[in-house]
Amino acid sequence: MKIRIMPESLKSNLNLIEKKAKSIVIEEKGRIVKVNIEPVAFGLKAIIIQLTRREDLDQDPLMDKLQAIENISSAEIIDVRRLSL
């Protein structure tokens, strides 16, 4: 799964937002695979978190907690794939 977190402004502390998001993912039984900072527009950057998580777990609690992080405008799932073992 990939989640895009958009900060409220250019002045938002991306490192702090990333740290909080990682702890929420772990708390909600996810495993972080990769984190990228990607430019969006006009100097604004998004945090993209790639993670694995059991598909039978409800995504709502994870997303509710991510969306409640201070200084973000949105958190949304941008990609979901099933792992092939």
MMTF fields as JSON, N, C-alpha, C and O atoms, coordinates in Angstrom:
{
  "mmtfVersion": "1.0.0",
  "mmtfProducer": "UNKNOWN",
  "numBonds": 339,
  "numAtoms": 340,
  "numGroups": 85,
  "numChains": 1,
  "numModels": 1,
  "chainsPerModel": [1],
  "groupsPerChain": [85],
  "chainIdList": ["A"],
  "bondAtomList": [4, 2, 8, 6, 12, 10, 16, 14, 20, 18, 24, 22, 28, 26, 32, 30, 36, 34, 40, 38, 44, 42, 48, 46, 52, 50, 56, 54, 60, 58, 64, 62, 68, 66, 72, 70, 76, 74, 80, 78, 84, 82, 88, 86, 92, 90, 96, 94, 100, 98, 104, 102, 108, 106, 112, 110, 116, 114, 120, 118, 124, 122, 128, 126, 132, 130, 136, 134, 140, 138, 144, 142, 148, 146, 152, 150, 156, 154, 160, 158, 164, 162, 168, 166, 172, 170, 176, 174, 180, 178, 184, 182, 188, 186, 192, 190, 196, 194, 200, 198, 204, 202, 208, 206, 212, 210, 216, 214, 220, 218, 224, 222, 228, 226, 232, 230, 236, 234, 240, 238, 244, 242, 248, 246, 252, 250, 256, 254, 260, 258, 264, 262, 268, 266, 272, 270, 276, 274, 280, 278, 284, 282, 288, 286, 292, 290, 296, 294, 300, 298, 304, 302, 308, 306, 312, 310, 316, 314, 320, 318, 324, 322, 328, 326, 332, 330, 336, 334],
  "bondOrderList": [1, 1, 1, 1, 1, 1, 1, 1, 1, 1, 1, 1, 1, 1, 1, 1, 1, 1, 1, 1, 1, 1, 1, 1, 1, 1, 1, 1, 1, 1, 1, 1, 1, 1, 1, 1, 1, 1, 1, 1, 1, 1, 1, 1, 1, 1, 1, 1, 1, 1, 1, 1, 1, 1, 1, 1, 1, 1, 1, 1, 1, 1, 1, 1, 1, 1, 1, 1, 1, 1, 1, 1, 1, 1, 1, 1, 1, 1, 1, 1, 1, 1, 1, 1],
  "groupList": [{"groupName": "MET", "atomNameList": ["N", "CA", "C", "O"], "elementList": ["N", "C", "C", "O"], "formalChargeList": [0, 0, 0, 0], "bondAtomList": [1, 0, 2, 1, 3, 2], "bondOrderList": [1, 1, 2], "singleLetterCode": "M", "chemCompType": "L-PEPTIDE LINKING"}, {"groupName": "LYS", "atomNameList": ["N", "CA", "C", "O"], "elementList": ["N", "C", "C", "O"], "formalChargeList": [0, 0, 0, 0], "bondAtomList": [1, 0, 2, 1, 3, 2], "bondOrderList": [1, 1, 2], "singleLetterCode": "K", "chemCompType": "L-PEPTIDE LINKING"}, {"groupName": "ILE", "atomNameList": ["N", "CA", "C", "O"], "elementList": ["N", "C", "C", "O"], "formalChargeList": [0, 0, 0, 0], "bondAtomList": [1, 0, 2, 1, 3, 2], "bondOrderList": [1, 1, 2], "singleLetterCode": "I", "chemCompType": "L-PEPTIDE LINKING"}, {"groupName": "ARG", "atomNameList": ["N", "CA", "C", "O"], "elementList": ["N", "C", "C", "O"], "formalChargeList": [0, 0, 0, 0], "bondAtomList": [1, 0, 2, 1, 3, 2], "bondOrderList": [1, 1, 2], "singleLetterCode": "R", "chemCompType": "L-PEPTIDE LINKING"}, {"groupName": "PRO", "atomNameList": ["N", "CA", "C", "O"], "elementList": ["N", "C", "C", "O"], "formalChargeList": [0, 0, 0, 0], "bondAtomList": [1, 0, 2, 1, 3, 2], "bondOrderList": [1, 1, 2], "singleLetterCode": "P", "chemCompType": "L-PEPTIDE LINKING"}, {"groupName": "GLU", "atomNameList": ["N", "CA", "C", "O"], "elementList": ["N", "C", "C", "O"], "formalChargeList": [0, 0, 0, 0], "bondAtomList": [1, 0, 2, 1, 3, 2], "bondOrderList": [1, 1, 2], "singleLetterCode": "E", "chemCompType": "L-PEPTIDE LINKING"}, {"groupName": "SER", "atomNameList": ["N", "CA", "C", "O"], "elementList": ["N", "C", "C", "O"], "formalChargeList": [0, 0, 0, 0], "bondAtomList": [1, 0, 2, 1, 3, 2], "bondOrderList": [1, 1, 2], "singleLetterCode": "S", "chemCompType": "L-PEPTIDE LINKING"}, {"groupName": "LEU", "atomNameList": ["N", "CA", "C", "O"], "elementList": ["N", "C", "C", "O"], "formalChargeList": [0, 0, 0, 0], "bondAtomList": [1, 0, 2, 1, 3, 2], "bondOrderList": [1, 1, 2], "singleLetterCode": "L", "chemCompType": "L-PEPTIDE LINKING"}, {"groupName": "ASN", "atomNameList": ["N", "CA", "C", "O"], "elementList": ["N", "C", "C", "O"], "formalChargeList": [0, 0, 0, 0], "bondAtomList": [1, 0, 2, 1, 3, 2], "bondOrderList": [1, 1, 2], "singleLetterCode": "N", "chemCompType": "L-PEPTIDE LINKING"}, {"groupName": "ALA", "atomNameList": ["N", "CA", "C", "O"], "elementList": ["N", "C", "C", "O"], "formalChargeList": [0, 0, 0, 0], "bondAtomList": [1, 0, 2, 1, 3, 2], "bondOrderList": [1, 1, 2], "singleLetterCode": "A", "chemCompType": "L-PEPTIDE LINKING"}, {"groupName": "VAL", "atomNameList": ["N", "CA", "C", "O"], "elementList": ["N", "C", "C", "O"], "formalChargeList": [0, 0, 0, 0], "bondAtomList": [1, 0, 2, 1, 3, 2], "bondOrderList": [1, 1, 2], "singleLetterCode": "V", "chemCompType": "L-PEPTIDE LINKING"}, {"groupName": "GLY", "atomNameList": ["N", "CA", "C", "O"], "elementList": ["N", "C", "C", "O"], "formalChargeList": [0, 0, 0, 0], "bondAtomList": [1, 0, 2, 1, 3, 2], "bondOrderList": [1, 1, 2], "singleLetterCode": "G", "chemCompType": "PEPTIDE LINKING"}, {"groupName": "PHE", "atomNameList": ["N", "CA", "C", "O"], "elementList": ["N", "C", "C", "O"], "formalChargeList": [0, 0, 0, 0], "bondAtomList": [1, 0, 2, 1, 3, 2], "bondOrderList": [1, 1, 2], "singleLetterCode": "F", "chemCompType": "L-PEPTIDE LINKING"}, {"groupName": "GLN", "atomNameList": ["N", "CA", "C", "O"], "elementList": ["N", "C", "C", "O"], "formalChargeList": [0, 0, 0, 0], "bondAtomList": [1, 0, 2, 1, 3, 2], "bondOrderList": [1, 1, 2], "singleLetterCode": "Q", "chemCompType": "L-PEPTIDE LINKING"}, {"groupName": "THR", "atomNameList": ["N", "CA", "C", "O"], "elementList": ["N", "C", "C", "O"], "formalChargeList": [0, 0, 0, 0], "bondAtomList": [1, 0, 2, 1, 3, 2], "bondOrderList": [1, 1, 2], "singleLetterCode": "T", "chemCompType": "L-PEPTIDE LINKING"}, {"groupName": "ASP", "atomNameList": ["N", "CA", "C", "O"], "elementList": ["N", "C", "C", "O"], "formalChargeList": [0, 0, 0, 0], "bondAtomList": [1, 0, 2, 1, 3, 2], "bondOrderList": [1, 1, 2], "singleLetterCode": "D", "chemCompType": "L-PEPTIDE LINKING"}],
  "groupTypeList": [0, 1, 2, 3, 2, 0, 4, 5, 6, 7, 1, 6, 8, 7, 8, 7, 2, 5, 1, 1, 9, 1, 6, 2, 10, 2, 5, 5, 1, 11, 3, 2, 10, 1, 10, 8, 2, 5, 4, 10, 9, 12, 11, 7, 1, 9, 2, 2, 2, 13, 7, 14, 3, 3, 5, 15, 7, 15, 13, 15, 4, 7, 0, 15, 1, 7, 13, 9, 2, 5, 8, 2, 6, 6, 9, 5, 2, 2, 15, 10, 3, 3, 7, 6, 7],
  "groupIdList": [1, 2, 3, 4, 5, 6, 7, 8, 9, 10, 11, 12, 13, 14, 15, 16, 17, 18, 19, 20, 21, 22, 23, 24, 25, 26, 27, 28, 29, 30, 31, 32, 33, 34, 35, 36, 37, 38, 39, 40, 41, 42, 43, 44, 45, 46, 47, 48, 49, 50, 51, 52, 53, 54, 55, 56, 57, 58, 59, 60, 61, 62, 63, 64, 65, 66, 67, 68, 69, 70, 71, 72, 73, 74, 75, 76, 77, 78, 79, 80, 81, 82, 83, 84, 85],
  "secStructList": [7, 3, 3, 3, 3, 3, 3, 1, 1, 6, 6, 1, 7, 2, 2, 2, 2, 2, 2, 2, 2, 2, 2, 2, 2, 2, 2, 6, 6, 7, 3, 3, 3, 3, 3, 3, 3, 3, 3, 3, 3, 6, 6, 3, 3, 3, 3, 3, 3, 3, 3, 3, 7, 7, 6, 6, 1, 7, 1, 2, 2, 2, 2, 2, 2, 2, 2, 6, 1, 6, 6, 3, 3, 3, 3, 3, 3, 3, 3, 7, 7, 7, 7, 7, 7],
  "xCoordList": [0.843, 0.0, 0.898, 1.952, 0.461, 1.164, 0.203, -0.956, 0.708, -0.079, 0.659, 1.861, -0.086, 0.5, -0.002, -1.204, 0.953, 0.627, 1.052, 2.22, 0.08, 0.342, 0.403, -0.533, 1.498, 1.585, 0.672, 0.276, 0.343, -0.497, 0.207, -0.417, 1.513, 2.229, 3.696, 4.162, 4.399, 5.843, 6.597, 7.684, 6.014, 6.687, 6.468, 7.071, 5.621, 5.376, 6.661, 7.397, 6.919, 8.119, 7.914, 7.276, 8.46, 8.275, 8.884, 8.336, 10.021, 10.661, 9.771, 9.655, 9.145, 8.264, 7.013, 6.573, 6.444, 5.263, 5.609, 4.845, 6.758, 7.19, 7.37, 6.947, 7.995, 8.226, 6.899, 6.752, 5.937, 4.629, 3.907, 3.308, 3.964, 3.294, 3.877, 3.136, 5.194, 5.83, 5.371, 5.087, 5.297, 4.891, 3.432, 3.081, 2.586, 1.185, 1.083, 0.318, 1.835, 1.818, 2.219, 1.574, 3.276, 3.738, 2.703, 2.437, 2.122, 1.088, -0.123, -0.77, -0.426, -1.564, -1.164, -1.831, -0.093, 0.356, 0.81, 0.627, 1.397, 1.956, 3.474, 4.076, 4.082, 5.541, 5.956, 5.538, 6.779, 7.215, 8.265, 9.245, 8.045, 8.967, 9.878, 11.086, 9.291, 10.04, 9.318, 8.088, 10.079, 9.511, 10.233, 11.463, 9.461, 10.021, 9.415, 8.271, 10.184, 9.686, 9.658, 10.693, 8.466, 8.335, 7.831, 6.907, 8.436, 7.941, 6.55, 6.253, 5.7, 4.341, 4.21, 4.02, 4.314, 4.23, 4.621, 4.358, 5.242, 5.58, 6.361, 6.159, 7.239, 8.066, 7.436, 8.109, 6.167, 5.479, 5.901, 6.013, 6.134, 6.557, 5.597, 5.052, 5.396, 4.535, 5.391, 6.458, 4.913, 5.558, 4.806, 3.589, 5.529, 4.934, 5.467, 6.669, 4.554, 4.933, 4.448, 3.259, 5.383, 5.038, 5.106, 6.108, 4.04, 3.995, 3.292, 2.571, 3.509, 2.767, 1.932, 2.314, 0.792, -0.136, -1.091, -1.448, -1.502, -2.447, -3.715, -4.239, -4.205, -5.356, -6.675, -7.664, -6.709, -7.947, -8.111, -9.141, -7.11, -7.21, -7.963, -7.796, -8.779, -9.544, -8.598, -7.757, -8.732, -7.854, -8.307, -7.513, -9.563, -10.103, -9.361, -9.046, -9.062, -8.338, -6.957, -6.542, -6.258, -4.951, -5.09, -4.352, -6.022, -6.182, -6.698, -6.285, -7.584, -8.084, -6.947, -6.881, -6.058, -4.927, -3.945, -3.425, -3.693, -2.782, -3.361, -2.631, -4.65, -5.281, -5.348, -5.55, -5.182, -5.227, -3.86, -3.76, -2.815, -1.487, -1.529, -2.114, -0.904, -0.85, -0.093, 0.858, -0.516, 0.141, 0.094, 0.952, -0.905, -1.082, -2.438, -3.378, -2.528, -3.818, -4.578, -5.809, -3.84, -4.524, -3.59, -2.366, -4.215, -3.518, -4.445, -5.603, -3.932, -4.785, -4.023, -2.82, -4.747, -4.183, -4.13, -5.145, -2.936, -2.797, -2.543, -2.612, -2.251, -2.011, -2.167, -1.701, -2.814, -2.96, -2.678, -3.237, -1.811, -1.492, -1.406, -1.136, -1.634, -1.536, -0.135, 0.365, 0.484, 1.809, 1.682, 0.78, 2.558, 2.606, 3.834, 4.954, 3.611, 4.702, 5.18, 6.09],
  "yCoordList": [-1.16, 0.0, 1.236, 1.256, 2.259, 3.542, 4.609, 4.67, 5.441, 6.54, 7.835, 7.943, 8.83, 10.151, 11.093, 11.235, 11.731, 12.702, 14.072, 14.301, 14.986, 16.342, 17.303, 17.358, 18.058, 19.04, 20.236, 20.471, 20.99, 22.18, 23.284, 23.995, 23.424, 24.535, 24.17, 23.108, 25.078, 24.901, 24.9, 24.331, 25.544, 25.662, 24.458, 24.379, 23.526, 22.327, 21.507, 21.36, 20.983, 20.195, 18.762, 17.944, 18.472, 17.144, 16.033, 14.933, 16.315, 15.283, 14.882, 13.698, 15.859, 15.569, 14.827, 13.88, 15.253, 14.573, 13.126, 12.208, 12.932, 11.582, 10.692, 9.536, 11.236, 10.464, 10.037, 8.886, 10.956, 10.636, 9.596, 8.66, 9.764, 8.829, 7.42, 6.438, 7.327, 6.013, 5.336, 4.139, 6.093, 5.48, 5.022, 4.002, 5.763, 5.356, 4.077, 3.177, 3.987, 2.786, 1.563, 0.519, 1.687, 0.572, 0.225, -0.95, 1.245, 1.048, 0.31, -0.466, 0.551, -0.085, -1.364, -1.767, -1.983, -3.288, -3.283, -4.262, -2.176, -2.09, -2.198, -2.001, -2.507, -2.565, -1.637, -1.801, -0.67, 0.317, -0.294, -0.881, -0.146, -0.66, 0.467, 0.278, 1.639, 2.733, 4.051, 4.087, 5.131, 6.47, 7.39, 7.436, 8.121, 9.08, 10.453, 10.572, 11.472, 12.84, 13.232, 13.23, 13.571, 13.876, 15.299, 15.733, 16.026, 17.381, 17.314, 16.426, 18.279, 18.325, 19.538, 19.386, 20.744, 21.972, 23.164, 23.196, 24.136, 25.405, 25.214, 25.961, 24.232, 23.98, 23.073, 22.668, 22.747, 21.86, 20.419, 20.0, 19.669, 18.278, 17.375, 17.768, 16.174, 15.17, 14.044, 13.739, 13.439, 12.25, 11.04, 10.936, 10.135, 8.898, 7.75, 7.487, 7.079, 5.938, 4.666, 4.505, 3.773, 2.459, 1.487, 1.441, 0.7, -0.2, -1.495, -1.581, -2.487, -3.737, -3.886, -3.444, -4.517, -4.701, -5.807, -5.941, -6.592, -7.67, -7.092, -6.094, -7.702, -7.141, -7.323, -6.672, -8.193, -8.362, -7.297, -7.262, -6.431, -5.355, -4.166, -3.84, -3.539, -2.368, -1.188, -0.904, -0.506, 0.616, 1.921, 2.854, 1.999, 3.244, 3.757, 4.947, 2.922, 3.448, 4.012, 5.042, 3.334, 3.807, 5.167, 6.095, 5.296, 6.544, 7.662, 8.811, 7.353, 8.374, 8.96, 10.172, 8.099, 8.569, 9.38, 10.398, 8.934, 9.681, 11.06, 12.052, 11.125, 12.395, 13.356, 14.556, 12.837, 13.683, 14.283, 15.064, 13.932, 14.486, 15.996, 16.482, 16.727, 18.185, 18.624, 17.967, 19.727, 20.387, 19.603, 19.792, 18.722, 18.093, 18.504, 18.754, 18.571, 18.904, 17.641, 17.637, 16.555, 15.313, 14.114, 14.233, 12.965, 11.676, 10.759, 10.571, 10.188, 9.337, 8.135, 8.199, 7.043, 5.836, 6.063, 6.37, 5.912, 6.14, 4.852, 4.853, 3.754, 2.487, 1.334, 1.413, 0.281, -0.927, -2.109, -2.217, -2.984, -4.191, -5.382, -5.238, -6.523, -7.76, -8.34, -8.403, -8.762, -9.383, -10.786, -11.531, -11.144, -12.52, -13.179, -12.687, -14.273, -14.979, -16.168, -16.868],
  "zCoordList": [0.0, 0.0, 0.0, 0.635, -0.722, -0.697, -0.199, -0.61, 0.69, 1.249, 0.982, 1.222, 0.473, 0.247, 1.341, 1.563, 2.017, 3.055, 2.561, 2.246, 2.495, 2.025, 3.219, 4.017, 3.345, 4.421, 4.138, 2.997, 5.201, 5.049, 4.273, 3.485, 4.501, 3.869, 3.66, 4.071, 3.012, 2.811, 4.127, 4.228, 5.143, 6.44, 7.35, 8.42, 6.945, 7.759, 7.867, 6.891, 9.045, 9.312, 8.8, 9.462, 7.618, 7.009, 7.85, 7.92, 8.491, 9.32, 10.488, 10.804, 11.126, 12.248, 11.782, 12.434, 10.666, 10.118, 9.757, 10.051, 9.123, 8.745, 9.971, 9.976, 11.001, 12.233, 12.869, 13.28, 12.95, 13.524, 12.668, 13.196, 11.351, 10.444, 10.581, 10.615, 10.658, 10.817, 12.101, 12.103, 13.194, 14.466, 14.406, 15.0, 13.697, 13.543, 12.72, 13.069, 11.645, 10.801, 11.618, 11.53, 12.409, 13.235, 14.301, 14.556, 14.92, 15.94, 15.365, 16.067, 14.097, 13.437, 12.689, 11.736, 13.12, 12.622, 11.164, 10.441, 10.749, 9.409, 9.468, 10.524, 8.343, 8.242, 7.115, 5.969, 7.455, 6.473, 5.559, 6.018, 4.262, 3.261, 2.781, 2.635, 2.536, 1.947, 2.215, 2.265, 2.387, 2.528, 1.554, 1.525, 0.757, -0.194, 0.048, 0.489, -0.241, -0.268, -1.74, -2.406, -2.252, -3.669, -3.868, -3.181, -4.804, -5.1, -5.727, -6.526, -5.344, -5.883, -6.811, -8.017, -6.238, -7.037, -6.193, -4.99, -6.814, -6.163, -4.86, -3.903, -4.82, -3.647, -2.604, -1.656, -2.757, -1.816, -2.086, -3.238, -1.018, -1.143, -0.38, 0.651, -0.886, -0.247, 0.302, -0.231, 1.364, 1.934, 1.388, 1.541, 0.757, 0.239, 1.091, 1.125, 1.774, 2.621, 1.941, 1.664, 1.679, 1.138, 2.299, 3.012, 2.499, 3.639, 3.288, 2.294, 4.11, 3.994, 5.256, 6.34, 5.079, 6.194, 5.808, 4.638, 6.765, 6.459, 5.855, 6.349, 4.805, 4.098, 4.845, 4.507, 5.853, 6.612, 7.701, 8.375, 7.88, 8.865, 8.26, 7.085, 9.075, 8.633, 8.418, 9.27, 7.292, 6.97, 7.619, 7.744, 8.031, 8.582, 9.81, 9.856, 10.814, 11.975, 11.606, 12.135, 10.701, 10.252, 9.586, 9.917, 8.656, 7.922, 8.817, 8.661, 9.745, 10.68, 11.509, 11.714, 11.982, 12.786, 11.943, 12.401, 10.721, 9.851, 9.518, 9.511, 9.246, 8.902, 10.087, 9.902, 11.29, 12.486, 12.84, 13.787, 12.097, 12.357, 12.144, 11.176, 13.059, 12.946, 11.705, 11.28, 11.133, 10.002, 8.692, 7.83, 8.533, 7.221, 6.671, 7.425, 5.351, 4.741, 4.351, 4.335, 4.032, 3.677, 3.775, 3.709, 3.933, 3.861, 3.079, 3.452, 1.99, 1.176, 0.647, 0.396, 0.484, -0.108, -1.611, -2.237, -2.19, -3.625, -4.41, -5.639, -3.708, -4.399, -3.416, -2.279, -3.85, -3.044, -3.955, -5.046, -3.498, -4.261, -3.318, -2.125, -3.865, -3.099, -3.308, -4.431, -2.206, -2.303, -2.859, -2.474, -3.741, -4.233, -3.621, -3.757, -2.963, -2.267, -3.042, -2.599]
}
